[in-house]
Amino acid sequence: MAILVTGGAGYIGSHTCVELLNAGYEVIVVDNLINSSQKALERVQEITEKKLTFYKVDLLDKAALDNIFQKENIESVIHFAGLKAVGESVSMPLEYYHNNITGTIMLCQVMQKYGVKDIVFSSSATVYGNPETVPIKEDFPLSATNPYGRTKLIIENLLKDLYVSDNSWNIIMLRYFNPIGADKSGRIGEDPKNIPNNLMPYITQVAVGKLEYLGVFGNDYDTHDGTGVRDYIHVTDLATGHLKALEKLNEKPGVLVYNLGTGKGYSVLDMVKNFEKVSGRTIKYKILPRRPGDIAICYADPSKAKLELGWETIRDIDEMCEDSWRWQKNNPNGYND
């Protein structure tokens, strides 16, 4: 029986494919390659010395999706596929709502048709909006401050409603904090198509000379150095969380939600200093005005995932920075090298 991974050629998807293959799962990837590269999947197979099956298919193409389910013996789905840039979602809300929500509806319709009712959904800490306190627990009030976050929240509600309508579904929603790092091999990593939206690829591209300086948005927050504090998690730790979630689905648990984070917060300038230490490079930065919608502090309480999934992070901030740097140094132009 196979695991279908939607968006499996992307940053988190490709690292999860490595962990799935190493754990002995049969892996089928569906990806439209809009924000990813097929080279990532070729390298996943090199790293693991195992084969996966790839279909270049968009989730909005229901007939193509139906064909895959007809052909393959799919047991469970890990659903990563979706547009994911917060800023872009503000300027392109219709594309985000259509792609992320309609794509998920079509996926679930086809799953239902073929009796595949186990799914792990890639959600996000953005569903907590601007939390009143930290660390953030799973039972905090939910609200989102941008269209991207709202699509995640709508999909969470959609999946809960699906379970109410038919409780033979088993659904685990994983709310990620800030994934960084790369596989130890330096062969796969985060490869943003244009100017990075996330902090670590921005830092690494400054280090490698692709970008002149890092823009730090705001240094007047109520934090130890005035810059925003976030919970950064190594992408491989995040990937192993999906394997633990798959195992949990075997217990037929209904609907469950887990935070995947370290439970520690680091500021933007903490990240710059840590990266400089491990890379030996100086990162130029400029303080810029705050971005609308940004919050001061955001980090997880990951104790529920530890208790119920037996999962916790094992890689520290130095390792996250080292692995990010190895990937960027070996692949200055990402998968286009």
C-alpha positions in Angstrom: 0.0 0.0 0.0 1.3 3.4 -0.9 1.3 6.9 0.6 0.2 9.7 -1.8 2.1 12.9 -1.1 0.6 16.0 -2.7 3.2 18.8 -3.2 5.9 16.2 -2.7 8.5 18.0 -4.8 8.3 21.1 -2.6 10.6 22.0 0.3 8.8 20.1 3.2 7.3 17.5 0.8 10.7 16.4 -0.6 12.2 16.0 2.9 9.2 14.0 4.0 9.6 11.8 1.0 13.2 11.0 2.2 11.9 10.0 5.6 9.0 8.0 4.2 11.3 6.0 1.8 13.9 5.4 4.5 11.1 4.1 6.7 10.1 1.6 4.0 6.9 3.2 2.7 5.9 3.1 -1.0 5.7 6.8 -2.1 3.6 8.3 -4.9 4.1 12.1 -5.5 1.6 14.4 -7.1 2.9 17.9 -7.9 2.3 20.5 -10.6 5.9 21.9 -10.2 4.6 25.5 -10.1 6.7 26.3 -7.0 9.0 23.2 -7.1 11.4 21.2 -9.1 11.4 17.6 -10.4 15.2 17.6 -9.6 14.3 17.5 -5.9 12.6 14.2 -6.4 15.5 12.8 -8.5 17.8 13.8 -5.6 15.4 12.2 -3.0 15.8 8.9 -4.9 19.6 9.4 -5.0 19.8 10.1 -1.2 17.6 7.1 -0.3 18.7 4.8 -3.1 15.0 4.0 -3.4 12.4 4.7 -6.1 9.2 6.7 -5.9 6.4 7.3 -8.4 5.8 10.8 -9.7 2.8 12.3 -11.5 3.0 15.9 -12.8 -0.7 16.7 -12.0 -2.5 19.6 -10.6 -5.1 18.9 -7.8 -7.6 21.1 -9.8 -7.4 18.4 -12.6 -9.9 16.0 -11.0 -9.9 13.5 -13.9 -6.1 13.1 -13.7 -6.3 12.7 -9.9 -9.1 10.1 -10.4 -6.9 8.2 -12.8 -4.0 8.0 -10.2 -6.3 6.6 -7.6 -7.7 4.1 -10.1 -4.2 3.0 -11.0 -2.4 3.0 -7.7 -3.1 1.2 -4.4 -3.2 4.3 -2.1 -3.7 3.8 1.6 -3.2 7.3 3.0 -2.6 10.9 1.9 -0.2 13.5 3.1 -1.5 16.8 1.8 1.2 19.5 1.3 0.1 21.0 -2.1 -0.9 24.7 -2.0 0.2 28.2 -2.7 2.0 29.5 0.4 3.4 33.0 0.2 1.7 35.3 2.7 2.5 38.6 0.9 1.4 37.2 -2.5 -1.8 35.9 -1.0 -2.7 39.5 0.0 -2.3 40.7 -3.6 -3.8 37.5 -5.2 -6.6 36.3 -2.9 -8.7 34.7 -5.6 -5.9 32.5 -6.8 -5.1 31.4 -3.2 -8.7 30.6 -2.3 -9.3 28.8 -5.6 -6.1 26.8 -5.6 -5.8 25.8 -2.0 -9.5 25.2 -1.1 -10.9 23.9 -4.4 -7.8 21.7 -4.8 -8.4 20.2 -1.4 -12.1 19.7 -2.1 -11.3 17.8 -5.3 -8.7 15.7 -3.5 -11.2 14.7 -0.8 -13.9 13.9 -3.3 -11.6 11.5 -5.2 -10.3 10.0 -1.9 -14.0 9.5 -0.8 -14.8 7.8 -4.2 -12.0 5.3 -3.7 -12.5 4.7 0.0 -9.2 6.3 1.1 -10.1 8.2 4.2 -6.8 8.7 6.1 -5.2 12.1 5.6 -2.4 14.2 7.2 -2.9 17.9 6.4 -0.2 20.4 6.3 -1.6 23.4 8.3 0.2 26.3 9.7 0.7 28.4 12.9 -0.8 31.3 10.9 -4.3 29.9 12.0 -3.6 31.3 15.5 -3.6 34.9 14.1 -2.1 37.2 16.8 -2.1 35.1 19.9 -2.6 36.9 23.2 0.0 34.7 25.0 2.9 32.3 24.3 3.6 29.4 24.1 0.8 28.6 21.7 -1.4 25.6 22.5 -3.7 23.7 20.1 -6.8 24.9 21.9 -6.1 28.6 21.5 -8.7 30.7 19.6 -8.2 30.6 15.8 -8.2 33.5 13.4 -5.9 34.4 10.5 -4.5 37.8 9.4 -4.0 37.1 5.7 -5.7 35.1 2.8 -3.0 32.3 3.0 -3.7 31.7 6.7 -7.5 31.9 6.0 -7.2 29.1 3.4 -5.5 26.9 6.0 -8.2 27.7 8.5 -11.0 27.0 6.0 -9.5 23.7 5.0 -9.2 22.7 8.7 -12.9 23.4 9.1 -13.7 21.7 5.9 -11.9 18.5 7.1 -13.7 18.7 10.5 -17.0 19.0 8.7 -16.1 16.0 6.5 -15.5 13.9 9.6 -18.8 15.0 11.2 -20.6 13.8 8.0 -18.7 10.5 7.9 -16.7 9.5 10.9 -14.9 6.7 9.1 -12.4 9.5 8.1 -9.2 9.8 10.1 -7.6 13.3 9.9 -4.5 14.7 11.5 -3.8 18.4 11.1 -0.3 19.5 11.7 0.3 23.2 12.5 3.8 24.0 11.5 5.8 26.8 13.0 8.9 28.0 10.9 10.7 25.3 9.0 14.4 25.9 8.1 17.4 23.7 7.5 18.0 21.1 4.9 18.8 17.4 4.5 22.3 16.5 5.8 23.4 15.5 2.3 23.2 19.1 1.1 21.3 17.7 -2.0 17.8 19.0 -1.2 16.7 22.2 0.5 14.6 25.3 0.3 14.7 26.8 -3.2 12.4 29.8 -3.5 11.6 30.8 -7.1 12.0 34.5 -6.7 13.0 36.8 -3.8 12.6 34.6 -0.7 9.6 35.1 1.6 11.2 33.3 4.5 14.0 34.4 6.7 16.6 31.6 6.3 16.8 31.4 2.5 17.1 35.2 2.6 20.0 35.0 5.0 21.7 32.2 2.9 21.3 34.1 -0.3 23.0 37.2 1.3 25.8 34.9 2.4 26.3 33.5 -1.0 26.2 36.9 -2.7 22.9 36.6 -4.5 21.3 39.3 -2.4 23.0 42.5 -1.1 21.5 42.6 2.4 18.7 41.2 4.6 15.8 43.5 5.3 14.8 43.3 9.0 11.2 44.4 9.3 11.0 46.3 12.6 13.4 46.6 15.6 10.9 48.1 18.0 8.9 45.0 19.1 8.7 44.1 22.8 11.4 41.4 22.5 14.9 41.2 23.9 16.5 42.9 20.8 13.4 44.6 19.3 13.1 42.1 16.3 10.4 39.6 15.9 10.7 36.2 17.6 9.7 32.9 15.9 9.9 29.2 16.5 12.3 27.7 14.0 12.1 24.0 13.4 14.5 21.8 11.4 12.7 20.5 8.3 13.9 17.0 8.9 12.3 17.1 12.4 9.2 18.4 10.8 9.3 15.6 8.2 9.5 12.9 11.0 6.4 14.4 12.5 4.5 13.3 9.5 5.7 9.7 9.9 4.5 9.8 13.5 1.1 11.2 12.3 0.8 8.3 9.8 1.4 5.8 12.6 -1.3 7.6 14.7 -3.8 7.2 11.8 -3.5 3.4 12.3 -5.3 3.9 15.6 -8.3 5.4 13.7 -8.3 8.4 16.0 -10.9 10.6 14.2 -9.7 14.3 14.0 -6.6 15.4 15.8 -4.5 18.6 15.7 -0.9 19.0 16.7 1.6 21.9 16.8 5.0 21.0 15.3 7.6 23.4 16.7 10.5 23.4 19.2 8.9 25.4 21.9 11.8 27.9 21.7 11.8 31.4 20.2 14.6 33.1 18.4 14.7 36.7 17.1 15.7 37.7 13.6 19.0 39.0 14.9 19.6 35.8 16.9 19.2 33.9 13.7 21.7 36.3 11.9 24.3 35.8 14.7 23.9 32.0 14.8 24.2 31.8 11.0 27.3 34.1 11.0 28.9 31.8 13.7 28.5 28.5 11.8 29.1 29.9 8.3 32.0 32.4 9.0 30.2 34.9 6.7 29.0 38.4 7.7 25.4 39.0 7.0 24.6 42.7 6.1 21.2 43.8 7.2 19.1 47.0 7.2 16.3 47.8 9.6 13.1 48.5 7.7 9.6 49.5 8.9 7.4 46.8 10.4 5.3 44.8 7.9 1.5 45.1 8.4 0.1 41.9 10.1 3.4 40.8 11.6 3.4 39.9 15.3 6.1 40.3 17.9 6.4 36.7 19.4 5.2 33.4 18.2 6.4 30.0 19.4 4.7 26.6 20.1 3.9 24.5 23.0 4.7 21.1 21.3 3.9 19.0 24.4 0.8 17.4 23.0 2.7 16.0 20.0 5.3 14.6 22.4 2.7 13.0 24.6 0.4 11.6 21.9 2.7 11.1 18.9 6.0 10.4 20.7 7.5 13.1 18.6 9.9 15.9 19.5 12.6 17.9 17.8 16.2 16.7 18.1 18.1 19.3 16.0 19.3 22.6 17.5 19.6 26.1 16.0 23.3 25.6 15.1 22.4 22.5 13.1 19.6 24.2 11.4 21.9 27.0 10.3 24.7 24.6 9.3 22.4 22.5 7.2 20.8 25.6 5.5 24.3 26.9 4.7 25.5 23.6 3.3 22.6 23.4 0.9 23.0 27.0 -0.3 26.8 26.8 -0.6 26.5 23.6 -2.6 23.6 24.9 -4.7 24.0 28.7 -5.0 21.2 28.8 -7.6 19.1 26.0 -6.0 18.0 23.3 -8.4 19.0 25.4 -11.4 22.7 24.8 -10.8 
